[in-house]
């Protein structure tokens, strides 16, 4: 079934105002804006959290179905689903990470770990053995997933908040991070050792909109097949593409794709095509494919045309 699945968060169950959550505190009114979302590694599950503190879980195969609506204690910043597809880890603004069962989709969450400052991102190793958390105070913490109180290491080196972290699935032990200090860094995360630092200002400088422009990465995507990394930065309508040299543990800058509109999101297909979602109703989706060492736009792909039409027909939801 290739029909589009649409779910309206405004129609989902709401927690009554004043009703106490798991932490014993009353709830406040929120909007239906989605704050964080993630697919499971196989694509079989999808979860989102919104401004009304709902955690909504879907199964996607054999067809999309909402499995549960649960309520989190505080507004969330990031979430990730285990490779085993048995848990969702949710990071919130107070610095806590809770786990929620997938096998028991209506069970309450369990507090797993906490930071003293707001959490910006959470990630898992490909084997689910390690959970990594990044906070506003420049720190990346590596803990054992089954015993999160057991801290394996800290990755210290960023000079401002850590905006995004990504474990490299086909390079066990390697972590990519981005920060408000305008750098991308590679780490051997089990030891906390920084192995490479890329100064984005040296690459993004010509696209700067202000003299002291910061290059804060808002999106990172990675393709295992070809070791490519693509990033989007706040306030810069450009996608930057790097290639990971796993042997030398370095990021090599390859190309930039200039956009005519604000970029909303980016994602690699499994075989390497790069999809770009942008703030343009006439051309909301772009697809690029590597050809002779350069990324070139693809316009005649039927899947691209079909998805573009779906987005155009539901443009009001995308505009917010």
C-alpha positions as CSV (number, residue, x, y, z in Angstrom):
1,X,0.0,0.0,0.0
2,X,1.7,3.2,-1.2
3,X,-1.0,5.6,0.0
4,X,0.1,8.5,2.2
5,X,-0.5,8.1,5.9
6,X,-1.5,11.3,7.6
7,X,-1.8,11.6,11.4
8,X,-3.2,14.8,13.0
9,X,-1.6,15.4,16.4
10,X,-4.4,17.8,17.3
11,X,-6.8,14.9,17.3
12,X,-4.7,12.8,19.7
13,X,-5.5,12.2,23.3
14,X,-4.7,15.2,25.6
15,X,-3.7,15.1,29.2
16,X,-6.2,17.0,31.3
17,X,-4.9,20.4,32.5
18,X,-3.6,20.1,36.1
19,X,-3.5,16.3,36.1
20,X,-0.2,15.2,37.6
21,X,2.3,13.3,35.5
22,X,4.9,10.7,36.6
23,X,7.0,13.3,38.3
24,X,4.0,14.5,40.5
25,X,3.8,17.9,38.8
26,X,0.7,19.3,37.1
27,X,0.5,19.6,33.3
28,X,0.3,22.9,31.4
29,X,-1.3,23.6,28.0
30,X,0.9,23.0,25.0
31,X,0.5,23.2,21.2
32,X,0.5,20.3,18.7
33,X,4.0,21.2,17.3
34,X,6.2,18.2,16.9
35,X,9.5,18.7,18.8
36,X,11.4,15.5,18.0
37,X,10.9,12.3,16.0
38,X,12.7,9.2,14.9
39,X,12.4,5.9,13.0
40,X,13.7,2.7,14.3
41,X,16.8,1.4,12.4
42,X,14.8,-1.0,10.4
43,X,12.0,1.5,9.7
44,X,9.5,-0.7,11.4
45,X,8.6,1.9,14.1
46,X,8.2,5.6,14.3
47,X,7.9,7.8,17.4
48,X,7.4,11.5,18.0
49,X,7.0,13.9,20.9
50,X,5.1,17.2,20.8
51,X,4.7,20.4,22.7
52,X,1.8,18.9,24.6
53,X,4.2,16.4,26.1
54,X,2.8,13.4,24.2
55,X,4.9,10.5,23.1
56,X,3.2,8.9,20.2
57,X,4.3,5.5,18.9
58,X,3.5,4.0,15.4
59,X,4.3,0.8,13.7
60,X,4.9,1.2,10.0
61,X,4.8,-2.4,8.7
62,X,2.8,-4.0,7.2
63,X,0.9,-0.7,7.4
64,X,1.0,2.5,9.5
65,X,-0.9,2.2,12.8
66,X,-0.8,4.3,16.0
67,X,0.1,1.9,18.8
68,X,-0.1,4.3,21.8
69,X,-0.2,7.8,23.1
70,X,1.7,8.3,26.4
71,X,2.7,11.4,28.3
72,X,6.2,12.5,29.2
73,X,7.1,14.7,32.2
74,X,8.8,17.5,30.4
75,X,9.0,18.8,26.8
76,X,11.6,16.8,24.9
77,X,14.5,17.7,22.7
78,X,15.4,14.4,21.1
79,X,14.6,10.7,21.0
80,X,16.1,7.5,19.6
81,X,14.8,3.9,19.2
82,X,17.0,0.9,19.9
83,X,18.2,-1.4,17.2
84,X,16.5,-4.2,19.1
85,X,13.3,-2.2,18.7
86,X,12.2,-2.7,22.3
87,X,12.7,0.8,23.7
88,X,12.5,4.5,23.0
89,X,15.0,6.8,24.8
90,X,13.6,10.3,25.2
91,X,15.8,13.3,26.3
92,X,14.1,16.3,27.8
93,X,14.8,20.0,28.7
94,X,15.5,19.3,32.3
95,X,18.5,17.0,31.4
96,X,16.8,13.7,32.0
97,X,16.6,10.6,29.8
98,X,13.6,8.3,30.1
99,X,13.1,4.9,28.4
100,X,9.7,3.8,27.2
101,X,8.9,0.2,26.2
102,X,7.8,-0.7,22.7
103,X,6.8,-4.2,23.6
104,X,4.5,-2.8,26.2
105,X,3.3,0.3,24.4
106,X,1.2,1.7,27.2
107,X,3.7,1.3,30.0
108,X,5.0,4.3,31.9
109,X,8.5,5.6,31.3
110,X,11.6,4.8,33.4
111,X,14.2,7.4,34.4
112,X,17.5,6.2,33.1
113,X,20.0,9.1,33.6
114,X,20.3,12.8,34.1
115,X,22.5,15.8,33.3
116,X,22.6,19.1,35.2
117,X,21.8,21.0,32.1
118,X,19.4,20.8,29.1
119,X,20.0,17.9,26.8
120,X,20.3,18.7,23.1
121,X,20.6,15.2,21.6
122,X,20.7,11.5,22.4
123,X,22.2,8.6,20.4
124,X,22.8,4.9,20.7
125,X,25.6,2.7,19.4
126,X,24.6,0.4,16.6
127,X,24.7,-2.6,19.0
128,X,22.7,-0.7,21.6
129,X,25.5,-1.2,24.1
130,X,26.2,2.5,24.7
131,X,23.9,5.5,25.1
132,X,25.4,8.9,24.3
133,X,24.0,12.2,25.5
134,X,24.9,15.8,24.6
135,X,24.1,18.9,26.6
136,X,24.1,22.6,26.5
137,X,27.3,22.8,28.7
138,X,29.6,21.5,26.0
139,X,29.7,17.9,27.2
140,X,29.1,14.5,25.6
141,X,28.6,11.7,28.0
142,X,29.0,8.0,27.1
143,X,27.2,5.5,29.4
144,X,26.3,1.8,29.3
145,X,22.8,1.4,28.1
146,X,21.9,-1.4,30.5
147,X,23.5,0.5,33.4
148,X,23.4,4.2,32.5
149,X,24.7,5.2,35.9
150,X,28.0,3.6,34.8
151,X,29.8,6.4,32.8
152,X,32.3,5.0,30.3
153,X,33.8,8.4,29.2
154,X,33.2,12.0,28.4
155,X,34.0,13.6,25.1
156,X,35.3,17.0,26.0
157,X,36.5,19.7,23.6
158,X,33.6,21.7,22.2
159,X,33.6,25.3,23.5
160,X,29.8,25.8,23.2
161,X,26.6,23.7,23.4
162,X,26.6,20.4,21.5
163,X,23.8,20.6,18.9
164,X,24.0,17.2,17.3
165,X,25.6,13.8,17.8
166,X,25.7,10.8,15.4
167,X,27.3,7.4,16.0
168,X,28.7,6.0,12.7
169,X,26.9,2.7,12.2
170,X,29.6,1.0,10.1
171,X,32.5,2.4,12.1
172,X,32.0,1.0,15.6
173,X,33.3,3.3,18.3
174,X,33.3,6.5,16.1
175,X,31.1,9.5,16.9
176,X,30.4,12.6,14.9
177,X,29.4,15.8,16.8
178,X,28.5,19.4,16.0
179,X,28.4,22.4,18.2
180,X,27.6,26.1,18.5
181,X,31.4,26.6,18.3
182,X,31.1,26.1,14.5
183,X,33.0,22.8,14.5
184,X,32.3,19.2,13.4
185,X,34.4,16.7,15.5
186,X,35.1,13.0,15.3
187,X,35.7,11.0,18.5
188,X,36.7,7.6,19.6
189,X,33.9,7.8,22.1
190,X,34.7,4.8,24.3
191,X,38.0,6.6,25.3
192,X,36.7,10.1,24.9
193,X,39.5,10.9,22.5
194,X,39.0,13.6,19.8
195,X,40.5,12.3,16.5
196,X,39.5,15.1,14.0
197,X,38.1,18.6,14.1
198,X,36.7,20.5,11.1
199,X,36.3,24.2,11.4
200,X,33.0,25.0,9.5
201,X,33.8,28.7,9.3
202,X,36.6,27.9,6.9
203,X,34.1,26.1,4.6
204,X,30.9,28.0,5.1
205,X,32.4,31.5,5.3
206,X,31.3,32.7,1.8
207,X,27.6,31.9,2.7
208,X,27.7,33.9,5.9
209,X,24.8,36.3,6.4
210,X,26.5,38.3,9.2
211,X,30.2,39.1,9.9
212,X,30.4,37.0,13.1
213,X,28.1,34.2,11.7
214,X,28.0,31.0,13.8
215,X,27.6,27.7,12.0
216,X,25.4,25.7,14.2
217,X,24.5,22.3,12.6
218,X,20.8,21.6,12.8
219,X,20.7,18.4,10.8
220,X,23.2,15.6,10.1
221,X,22.7,12.6,7.9
222,X,25.0,9.7,7.0
223,X,25.1,7.1,4.2
224,X,26.9,3.8,5.2
225,X,27.3,2.6,1.6
226,X,29.4,5.5,0.4
227,X,30.6,7.0,3.7
228,X,29.1,10.4,2.9
229,X,28.0,12.9,5.6
230,X,25.6,15.8,4.8
231,X,24.8,18.7,7.1
232,X,22.4,21.7,7.3
233,X,23.3,24.8,9.4
234,X,20.9,27.2,11.0
235,X,20.2,30.3,8.8
236,X,22.3,29.2,5.9
237,X,20.4,27.8,2.8
238,X,23.2,25.4,1.9
239,X,23.8,21.7,2.3
240,X,27.4,20.8,2.9
241,X,28.7,17.3,1.9
242,X,31.7,15.5,3.4
243,X,33.2,12.1,3.0
244,X,34.4,10.1,5.9
245,X,37.8,8.5,5.6
246,X,37.3,5.7,8.2
247,X,40.9,4.5,8.0
248,X,42.5,8.0,8.8
249,X,39.4,9.0,10.8
250,X,39.0,12.3,8.9
251,X,36.1,14.2,7.3
252,X,37.0,15.4,3.8
253,X,34.9,18.3,2.4
254,X,33.5,17.5,-1.0
255,X,30.8,19.8,-2.2
256,X,28.0,22.3,-1.2
257,X,24.5,22.5,-2.6
258,X,23.1,26.0,-2.6
259,X,19.3,26.2,-1.9
260,X,17.0,29.0,-3.0
261,X,15.0,28.6,0.2
262,X,15.4,27.6,3.8
263,X,16.4,23.9,4.2
264,X,14.1,22.0,6.6
265,X,15.6,18.6,6.6
266,X,18.0,16.2,4.8
267,X,18.2,12.4,4.5
268,X,20.2,9.8,2.6
269,X,18.5,6.9,1.0
270,X,20.1,3.5,1.7
271,X,21.9,3.5,-1.7
272,X,23.1,7.0,-1.4
273,X,20.6,9.4,-3.0
274,X,20.3,12.6,-1.0
275,X,16.8,14.1,-0.3
276,X,16.4,17.7,0.7
277,X,13.1,19.2,2.2
278,X,12.9,22.9,1.8
279,X,10.5,25.8,2.5
280,X,9.2,26.1,-1.1
281,X,5.7,24.9,-2.1
282,X,6.6,24.8,-5.8
283,X,9.6,22.5,-5.2
284,X,9.4,21.2,-1.6
285,X,11.6,18.2,-2.3
286,X,15.0,18.0,-4.1
287,X,17.0,14.9,-4.9
288,X,20.7,14.7,-5.6
289,X,22.7,11.8,-6.8
290,X,26.5,11.3,-6.9
291,X,27.8,11.1,-10.5
292,X,31.4,11.2,-11.5
293,X,32.4,12.6,-8.1
294,X,29.8,15.4,-8.1
295,X,26.3,15.6,-6.6
296,X,23.8,16.4,-9.3
297,X,20.1,17.2,-9.2
298,X,17.7,14.5,-10.2
299,X,14.3,15.7,-11.6
300,X,12.8,12.8,-13.4
301,X,12.5,10.3,-10.5
302,X,8.9,9.1,-10.1
303,X,9.2,8.7,-6.3
304,X,10.4,12.3,-6.1
305,X,7.5,13.6,-8.1
306,X,5.0,11.5,-6.1
307,X,6.3,12.7,-2.7
308,X,6.5,16.3,-3.9
309,X,2.8,16.1,-4.9
310,X,1.9,14.7,-1.4
311,X,3.7,17.6,0.3
312,X,2.2,20.2,-1.9
313,X,-1.3,18.8,-1.3
314,X,-0.7,19.1,2.5
315,X,1.4,22.3,2.5
316,X,-0.6,23.9,5.2
317,X,0.7,21.4,7.7
318,X,4.3,21.9,6.6
319,X,4.0,25.7,6.9
320,X,2.7,25.3,10.5
